[in-house]
Amino acid sequence: MSKLLAVVRIKGTMKVPMDVRETLDRLNLKKKNWMAFYYDSPAVRGMIKRAGRYVAWGEVENQDLIQELLKKRGRLKGERRLDQKALEQLGCKAVEELAGGILNGDLKAYRNKGLINIFKLTPPTGGLPKAGSSPRWGYYGSDISTLISCMM
């Protein structure tokens, strides 16, 4: 099973080269502060590398973070919130089951049933980390969880 990656767009649209803009569109990161989950693969790594200065990314291993994200920002097609009826449409009894399935590799199946892979986050509380402590953009590793938490 491949790792679950979270990719967050942290820079806006001004003066973005055309090839980078197309890559961000393919990653479904059309606006600043949008986040998407992807499983680690050479194709995804290549797109992240091309969009490097416009995204922050890292591995997500915390099921609690995914649960909280789904509860606060999870949506189905048509911008419907994840309520009990929506969870039944996805074939889950609870958000915990859905988060566990995403972490275990079932994201594509849930997307086919109507789950939207994009999470519209808010700007980070307290701003992005300062340049000396950790990267403002690029690879965060498991610290991406901290960034996502302060953006919910």
GROMACS elastic network, one bead per residue, 0.5 to 0.9 nm:
[ bonds ]
;  ai    aj funct       b0    kb
    1    39     6  0.89057   500
    1   104     6  0.74358   500
    1   105     6  0.68821   500
    2    39     6  0.59778   500
    2    40     6  0.55737   500
    2    41     6  0.75535   500
    2   104     6  0.87887   500
    2   105     6  0.76274   500
    3    38     6  0.84690   500
    3    39     6  0.56383   500
    3    40     6  0.53417   500
    3    41     6  0.87413   500
    3    59     6  0.65970   500
    3    60     6  0.76375   500
    3    61     6  0.80982   500
    3   103     6  0.82071   500
    3   104     6  0.88702   500
    3   105     6  0.85430   500
    4    37     6  0.67288   500
    4    38     6  0.58948   500
    4    40     6  0.62255   500
    4    58     6  0.84657   500
    4    59     6  0.57670   500
    4    60     6  0.56444   500
    4    61     6  0.72977   500
    4   102     6  0.82524   500
    4   103     6  0.65268   500
    4   104     6  0.85403   500
    4   105     6  0.79703   500
    5    36     6  0.83010   500
    5    37     6  0.56254   500
    5    38     6  0.51773   500
    5    39     6  0.57188   500
    5    40     6  0.62703   500
    5    57     6  0.68395   500
    5    58     6  0.55228   500
    5    60     6  0.58305   500
    5    61     6  0.89452   500
    6    35     6  0.67954   500
    6    36     6  0.58305   500
    6    38     6  0.64979   500
    6    39     6  0.86811   500
    6    56     6  0.82641   500
    6    57     6  0.55123   500
    6    58     6  0.56898   500
    6    59     6  0.63059   500
    6    60     6  0.64369   500
    6   144     6  0.74237   500
    6   145     6  0.86315   500
    6   148     6  0.88232   500
    7    27     6  0.84361   500
    7    29     6  0.84621   500
    7    34     6  0.84256   500
    7    35     6  0.55219   500
    7    36     6  0.54646   500
    7    37     6  0.63986   500
    7    38     6  0.76744   500
    7    48     6  0.80229   500
    7    55     6  0.65056   500
    7    56     6  0.58992   500
    7    58     6  0.69306   500
    7   144     6  0.87323   500
    8    29     6  0.75858   500
    8    32     6  0.81568   500
    8    33     6  0.62973   500
    8    34     6  0.58068   500
    8    36     6  0.67001   500
    8    54     6  0.85502   500
    8    55     6  0.53693   500
    8    56     6  0.51868   500
    8    57     6  0.61460   500
    8   121     6  0.89999   500
    8   144     6  0.88974   500
    8   148     6  0.82761   500
    9    12     6  0.78943   500
    9    24     6  0.82733   500
    9    29     6  0.61988   500
    9    30     6  0.82736   500
    9    31     6  0.71251   500
    9    32     6  0.52852   500
    9    33     6  0.53078   500
    9    34     6  0.56724   500
    9    35     6  0.64435   500
    9    36     6  0.89953   500
    9    54     6  0.58888   500
    9    56     6  0.64164   500
    9    57     6  0.87001   500
    9   137     6  0.87738   500
   10    31     6  0.87756   500
   10    32     6  0.55340   500
   10    33     6  0.56144   500
   10    34     6  0.80216   500
   10    53     6  0.87048   500
   10    54     6  0.57827   500
   10    55     6  0.53584   500
   10    56     6  0.66470   500
   10   123     6  0.87634   500
   10   128     6  0.88862   500
   10   136     6  0.83079   500
   10   137     6  0.71001   500
   11    14     6  0.86256   500
   11    31     6  0.84252   500
   11    32     6  0.57081   500
   11    33     6  0.78690   500
   11    53     6  0.80167   500
   11    54     6  0.50691   500
   11    55     6  0.70373   500
   11   137     6  0.86851   500
   12    15     6  0.87939   500
   12    16     6  0.81979   500
   12    31     6  0.66823   500
   12    32     6  0.51321   500
   12    33     6  0.86139   500
   12    54     6  0.77821   500
   13    16     6  0.57937   500
   13    21     6  0.79888   500
   13    30     6  0.84877   500
   13    31     6  0.74090   500
   13    32     6  0.77246   500
   15    18     6  0.89734   500
   16    19     6  0.84204   500
   16    20     6  0.65572   500
   16    21     6  0.61363   500
   16    54     6  0.87683   500
   17    20     6  0.53947   500
   17    21     6  0.61904   500
   17    22     6  0.87844   500
   18    21     6  0.50170   500
   18    22     6  0.62279   500
   18    23     6  0.86442   500
   19    22     6  0.51856   500
   19    23     6  0.62863   500
   19    24     6  0.87289   500
   19    50     6  0.83128   500
   19    51     6  0.88144   500
   20    24     6  0.61503   500
   20    25     6  0.85707   500
   20    47     6  0.87426   500
   20    50     6  0.63762   500
   20    51     6  0.54728   500
   20    52     6  0.88610   500
   20    54     6  0.86406   500
   21    24     6  0.50907   500
   21    25     6  0.62023   500
   21    26     6  0.86817   500
   21    30     6  0.82544   500
   21    51     6  0.80096   500
   22    25     6  0.50151   500
   22    26     6  0.62509   500
   22    27     6  0.86939   500
   23    26     6  0.50192   500
   23    27     6  0.62845   500
   23    28     6  0.86416   500
   23    29     6  0.87773   500
   23    47     6  0.60892   500
   23    48     6  0.82264   500
   23    50     6  0.72454   500
   23    51     6  0.65659   500
   24    28     6  0.62590   500
   24    29     6  0.52188   500
   24    30     6  0.63347   500
   24    31     6  0.89562   500
   24    47     6  0.79552   500
   24    48     6  0.85571   500
   24    50     6  0.89763   500
   24    51     6  0.65525   500
   24    54     6  0.85534   500
   24    55     6  0.88280   500
   25    29     6  0.56634   500
   25    30     6  0.54631   500
   26    29     6  0.75514   500
   26    30     6  0.87561   500
   26    47     6  0.83459   500
   27    30     6  0.81816   500
   27    36     6  0.75405   500
   27    38     6  0.87877   500
   27    44     6  0.83213   500
   27    47     6  0.75956   500
   27    48     6  0.84343   500
   28    31     6  0.87340   500
   28    34     6  0.83905   500
   28    35     6  0.83705   500
   28    36     6  0.71867   500
   28   117     6  0.83627   500
   28   118     6  0.69862   500
   29    32     6  0.74550   500
   29    33     6  0.83615   500
   29    34     6  0.57510   500
   29    35     6  0.67115   500
   29    36     6  0.73021   500
   29   118     6  0.77123   500
   30    34     6  0.74136   500
   31    34     6  0.59175   500
   31   120     6  0.87036   500
   32    35     6  0.88108   500
   32    54     6  0.89843   500
   32   120     6  0.88081   500
   32   121     6  0.87653   500
   32   123     6  0.86584   500
   33   119     6  0.86072   500
   33   120     6  0.64875   500
   33   121     6  0.53567   500
   33   122     6  0.62190   500
   33   123     6  0.63058   500
   33   124     6  0.85874   500
   33   151     6  0.80244   500
   34   118     6  0.66443   500
   34   119     6  0.57220   500
   34   121     6  0.56931   500
   34   122     6  0.83512   500
   35   117     6  0.82592   500
   35   118     6  0.56619   500
   35   119     6  0.50844   500
   35   120     6  0.64923   500
   35   121     6  0.70331   500
   35   148     6  0.86083   500
   36   117     6  0.56074   500
   36   119     6  0.62325   500
   36   120     6  0.89960   500
   37    60     6  0.89413   500
   37   107     6  0.84333   500
   37   117     6  0.64145   500
   37   118     6  0.75729   500
   37   119     6  0.89044   500
   38    41     6  0.85737   500
   38    44     6  0.73859   500
   38   107     6  0.83218   500
   38   117     6  0.86532   500
   39    44     6  0.77127   500
   39   105     6  0.77071   500
   39   107     6  0.86220   500
   40    43     6  0.83781   500
   40    44     6  0.64218   500
   40    45     6  0.69429   500
   40    59     6  0.87792   500
   41    44     6  0.53278   500
   41    45     6  0.61379   500
   41    46     6  0.85862   500
   42    45     6  0.50359   500
   42    46     6  0.60654   500
   42    47     6  0.87090   500
   43    46     6  0.51255   500
   43    47     6  0.63970   500
   43    48     6  0.87231   500
   44    47     6  0.51496   500
   44    48     6  0.61726   500
   44    49     6  0.85421   500
   45    48     6  0.50520   500
   45    49     6  0.60465   500
   45    50     6  0.86545   500
   46    49     6  0.50328   500
   46    50     6  0.62878   500
   46    51     6  0.87061   500
   47    50     6  0.51565   500
   47    51     6  0.62326   500
   47    52     6  0.83165   500
   48    51     6  0.51050   500
   48    52     6  0.56451   500
   48    55     6  0.75253   500
   48    56     6  0.89024   500
   48    57     6  0.80574   500
   48   138     6  0.86112   500
   49    53     6  0.85632   500
   49   138     6  0.85916   500
   50    53     6  0.82607   500
   51    54     6  0.56446   500
   51    55     6  0.64262   500
   52    55     6  0.57087   500
   52    56     6  0.76474   500
   52   137     6  0.73137   500
   52   138     6  0.56749   500
   52   139     6  0.85394   500
   53    56     6  0.80885   500
   53   137     6  0.59147   500
   53   138     6  0.63721   500
   54   137     6  0.66156   500
   54   138     6  0.78087   500
   55   136     6  0.89194   500
   55   137     6  0.56367   500
   55   138     6  0.60069   500
   55   139     6  0.86066   500
   56   135     6  0.83827   500
   56   136     6  0.73474   500
   56   139     6  0.59695   500
   56   140     6  0.66035   500
   56   144     6  0.76027   500
   56   147     6  0.89937   500
   57   137     6  0.78975   500
   57   138     6  0.61318   500
   57   139     6  0.51919   500
   57   140     6  0.57585   500
   57   141     6  0.71011   500
   57   144     6  0.63864   500
   58   138     6  0.85112   500
   58   139     6  0.57901   500
   58   140     6  0.51044   500
   58   142     6  0.58449   500
   58   143     6  0.72729   500
   58   144     6  0.53846   500
   58   145     6  0.81730   500
   59   140     6  0.81494   500
   59   141     6  0.55969   500
   59   142     6  0.53574   500
   59   143     6  0.83382   500
   59   144     6  0.71110   500
   59   145     6  0.82843   500
   60    63     6  0.81321   500
   60    65     6  0.83233   500
   60    66     6  0.83295   500
   60   103     6  0.82178   500
   60   141     6  0.83085   500
   60   142     6  0.62752   500
   60   143     6  0.88034   500
   60   144     6  0.73327   500
   60   145     6  0.66416   500
   61    65     6  0.85928   500
   61    66     6  0.89272   500
   61   103     6  0.73957   500
   61   142     6  0.75532   500
   61   145     6  0.86512   500
   62    65     6  0.55230   500
   62    66     6  0.68440   500
   62    67     6  0.89994   500
   62   103     6  0.84484   500
   62   145     6  0.78342   500
   63    66     6  0.51358   500
   63    67     6  0.62123   500
   63    68     6  0.87091   500
   63    96     6  0.79846   500
   63    99     6  0.61433   500
   63   100     6  0.64339   500
   63   102     6  0.89345   500
   63   103     6  0.69417   500
   64    67     6  0.50311   500
   64    68     6  0.61966   500
   64    69     6  0.85379   500
   64    96     6  0.81789   500
   64    99     6  0.80110   500
   65    68     6  0.52015   500
   65    69     6  0.60968   500
   65    70     6  0.85950   500
   65    99     6  0.88205   500
   65   145     6  0.71106   500
   65   148     6  0.83671   500
   65   149     6  0.74275   500
   66    69     6  0.50316   500
   66    70     6  0.60774   500
   66    71     6  0.85662   500
   66    96     6  0.86824   500
   66    99     6  0.56471   500
   66   100     6  0.84436   500
   66   102     6  0.83709   500
   66   103     6  0.82278   500
   67    70     6  0.51724   500
   67    71     6  0.61602   500
   67    72     6  0.86655   500
   67    95     6  0.61213   500
   67    96     6  0.60059   500
   67    97     6  0.89447   500
   67    98     6  0.79240   500
   67    99     6  0.54468   500
   67   100     6  0.84872   500
   68    71     6  0.51117   500
   68    72     6  0.61508   500
   68    73     6  0.82640   500
   68    95     6  0.88104   500
   68   149     6  0.88619   500
   68   152     6  0.86624   500
   69    72     6  0.53024   500
   69    73     6  0.55338   500
   69    74     6  0.65365   500
   69   119     6  0.79734   500
   69   148     6  0.85701   500
   69   149     6  0.83895   500
   69   152     6  0.70994   500
   70    73     6  0.54028   500
   70    75     6  0.77234   500
   70    82     6  0.74114   500
   70    95     6  0.71661   500
   70    98     6  0.86315   500
   70    99     6  0.76390   500
   70   119     6  0.85275   500
   71    74     6  0.59497   500
   71    81     6  0.85506   500
   71    82     6  0.68865   500
   71    83     6  0.86605   500
   71    95     6  0.72059   500
   72    81     6  0.88278   500
   72    82     6  0.87820   500
   72   152     6  0.73897   500
   73    81     6  0.78719   500
   73    82     6  0.84944   500
   73   118     6  0.89136   500
   73   119     6  0.58546   500
   73   120     6  0.67913   500
   73   121     6  0.75344   500
   73   152     6  0.77455   500
   74    79     6  0.89835   500
   74    80     6  0.86055   500
   74    81     6  0.63268   500
   74    82     6  0.59114   500
   74   115     6  0.79016   500
   74   116     6  0.73858   500
   74   117     6  0.83421   500
   74   118     6  0.81878   500
   74   119     6  0.66056   500
   74   120     6  0.89055   500
   75    78     6  0.81077   500
   75    79     6  0.55351   500
   75    80     6  0.53990   500
   75    82     6  0.57040   500
   75    86     6  0.88835   500
   75   114     6  0.86726   500
   75   115     6  0.62905   500
   75   116     6  0.57043   500
   75   117     6  0.82880   500
   75   118     6  0.82915   500
   75   119     6  0.79539   500
   76    79     6  0.56210   500
   76    80     6  0.50789   500
   76    81     6  0.63961   500
   76    82     6  0.68582   500
   76    86     6  0.73802   500
   76   111     6  0.87675   500
   76   113     6  0.87501   500
   76   114     6  0.53551   500
   76   116     6  0.53068   500
   76   117     6  0.88911   500
   77    80     6  0.64442   500
   77   114     6  0.54209   500
   77   115     6  0.64172   500
   77   116     6  0.61669   500
   79   116     6  0.83969   500
   80    83     6  0.84469   500
   80    86     6  0.79585   500
   81    86     6  0.74939   500
   82    85     6  0.78009   500
   82    86     6  0.53697   500
   82    87     6  0.63729   500
   82    95     6  0.84222   500
   82   115     6  0.89440   500
   83    86     6  0.52474   500
   83    87     6  0.62617   500
   83    88     6  0.87882   500
   84    87     6  0.50594   500
   84    88     6  0.62876   500
   84    89     6  0.87327   500
   84    92     6  0.88819   500
   84    93     6  0.76118   500
   84    94     6  0.75594   500
   84    95     6  0.89245   500
   85    88     6  0.51540   500
   85    89     6  0.63894   500
   85    90     6  0.88651   500
   86    89     6  0.50223   500
   86    90     6  0.64694   500
   86    91     6  0.87676   500
   86    92     6  0.88152   500
   87    90     6  0.50479   500
   87    91     6  0.62810   500
   87    92     6  0.51995   500
   87    93     6  0.63104   500
   87    94     6  0.67134   500
   87    95     6  0.73469   500
   87    98     6  0.79784   500
   88    92     6  0.54056   500
   88    93     6  0.63044   500
   88    94     6  0.85727   500
   89    92     6  0.75895   500
   89   113     6  0.72059   500
   89   114     6  0.82420   500
   90    93     6  0.88749   500
   90    98     6  0.82529   500
   90   109     6  0.87905   500
   90   110     6  0.61832   500
   90   111     6  0.88582   500
   90   113     6  0.57742   500
   90   114     6  0.73361   500
   90   115     6  0.75951   500
   91    98     6  0.86159   500
   91   110     6  0.85515   500
   91   113     6  0.86453   500
   92    95     6  0.74045   500
   92    96     6  0.87880   500
   92    97     6  0.61328   500
   92    98     6  0.60912   500
   93    96     6  0.84084   500
   93    97     6  0.67805   500
   93    98     6  0.81504   500
   94    97     6  0.54232   500
   94    98     6  0.66726   500
   94    99     6  0.88993   500
   95    98     6  0.50079   500
   95    99     6  0.61103   500
   95   100     6  0.85325   500
   96    99     6  0.51461   500
   96   100     6  0.61280   500
   96   101     6  0.85731   500
   97   100     6  0.51253   500
   97   101     6  0.61585   500
   97   102     6  0.87180   500
   98   101     6  0.50676   500
   98   102     6  0.62707   500
   98   103     6  0.86714   500
   98   106     6  0.88622   500
   98   110     6  0.84545   500
   99   102     6  0.51527   500
   99   103     6  0.62096   500
   99   104     6  0.85911   500
  100   103     6  0.50992   500
  100   104     6  0.60988   500
  100   105     6  0.87919   500
  100   106     6  0.88087   500
  101   104     6  0.50268   500
  101   105     6  0.63133   500
  101   106     6  0.52446   500
  101   107     6  0.70801   500
  101   110     6  0.86820   500
  102   105     6  0.54286   500
  102   106     6  0.50857   500
  102   108     6  0.85610   500
  102   110     6  0.80798   500
  103   106     6  0.74739   500
  103   107     6  0.79349   500
  104   107     6  0.83264   500
  105   108     6  0.78218   500
  105   109     6  0.88991   500
  106   109     6  0.54278   500
  106   110     6  0.65129   500
  106   111     6  0.88003   500
  107   110     6  0.51897   500
  107   111     6  0.61207   500
  107   112     6  0.86841   500
  107   115     6  0.86206   500
  107   117     6  0.83086   500
  108   112     6  0.62176   500
  108   113     6  0.87303   500
  109   112     6  0.51557   500
  109   113     6  0.65010   500
  109   115     6  0.89847   500
  110   113     6  0.50249   500
  110   114     6  0.64949   500
  110   115     6  0.56111   500
  110   116     6  0.85911   500
  111   114     6  0.51565   500
  111   116     6  0.62306   500
  111   117     6  0.69157   500
  112   115     6  0.72147   500
  115   118     6  0.89976   500
  116   119     6  0.78602   500
  120   152     6  0.87143   500
  121   124     6  0.84700   500
  121   148     6  0.81059   500
  121   151     6  0.56116   500
  121   152     6  0.56333   500
  122   125     6  0.83622   500
  122   150     6  0.85314   500
  122   151     6  0.50915   500
  122   152     6  0.61355   500
  123   126     6  0.88130   500
  123   127     6  0.72028   500
  123   128     6  0.85664   500
  123   150     6  0.81794   500
  123   151     6  0.56110   500
  123   152     6  0.84182   500
  124   127     6  0.50738   500
  124   128     6  0.62826   500
  124   147     6  0.70626   500
  124   148     6  0.79295   500
  124   149     6  0.84055   500
  124   150     6  0.51708   500
  124   152     6  0.78987   500
  125   128     6  0.80393   500
  125   150     6  0.53752   500
  125   151     6  0.64519   500
  125   152     6  0.89184   500
  126   129     6  0.83484   500
  126   150     6  0.81582   500
  127   130     6  0.84730   500
  127   150     6  0.89300   500
  128   131     6  0.88091   500
  128   135     6  0.88376   500
  128   136     6  0.61653   500
  128   147     6  0.78921   500
  129   132     6  0.82294   500
  129   133     6  0.67077   500
  129   134     6  0.62233   500
  129   135     6  0.70144   500
  129   136     6  0.59555   500
  129   147     6  0.86971   500
  130   133     6  0.57858   500
  130   134     6  0.67748   500
  130   135     6  0.76163   500
  130   136     6  0.69665   500
  131   134     6  0.61532   500
  131   135     6  0.59926   500
  131   136     6  0.62354   500
  132   135     6  0.76022   500
  134   137     6  0.88833   500
  134   140     6  0.77480   500
  135   138     6  0.65144   500
  135   139     6  0.73844   500
  135   140     6  0.69489   500
  136   140     6  0.87516   500
  137   140     6  0.78916   500
  139   144     6  0.83511   500
  140   143     6  0.53793   500
  140   144     6  0.53028   500
  140   145     6  0.88906   500
  140   147     6  0.88459   500
  141   144     6  0.60939   500
  141   145     6  0.87311   500
  142   145     6  0.61846   500
  142   146     6  0.82214   500
  143   146     6  0.53823   500
  143   147     6  0.68601   500
  143   148     6  0.89339   500
  144   147     6  0.50668   500
  144   148     6  0.61643   500
  144   149     6  0.85340   500
  145   148     6  0.51214   500
  145   149     6  0.60395   500
  145   150     6  0.87368   500
  146   149     6  0.50827   500
  146   150     6  0.64118   500
  146   151     6  0.87250   500
  147   150     6  0.54328   500
  147   151     6  0.63750   500
  148   152     6  0.63551   500
  149   152     6  0.55166   500
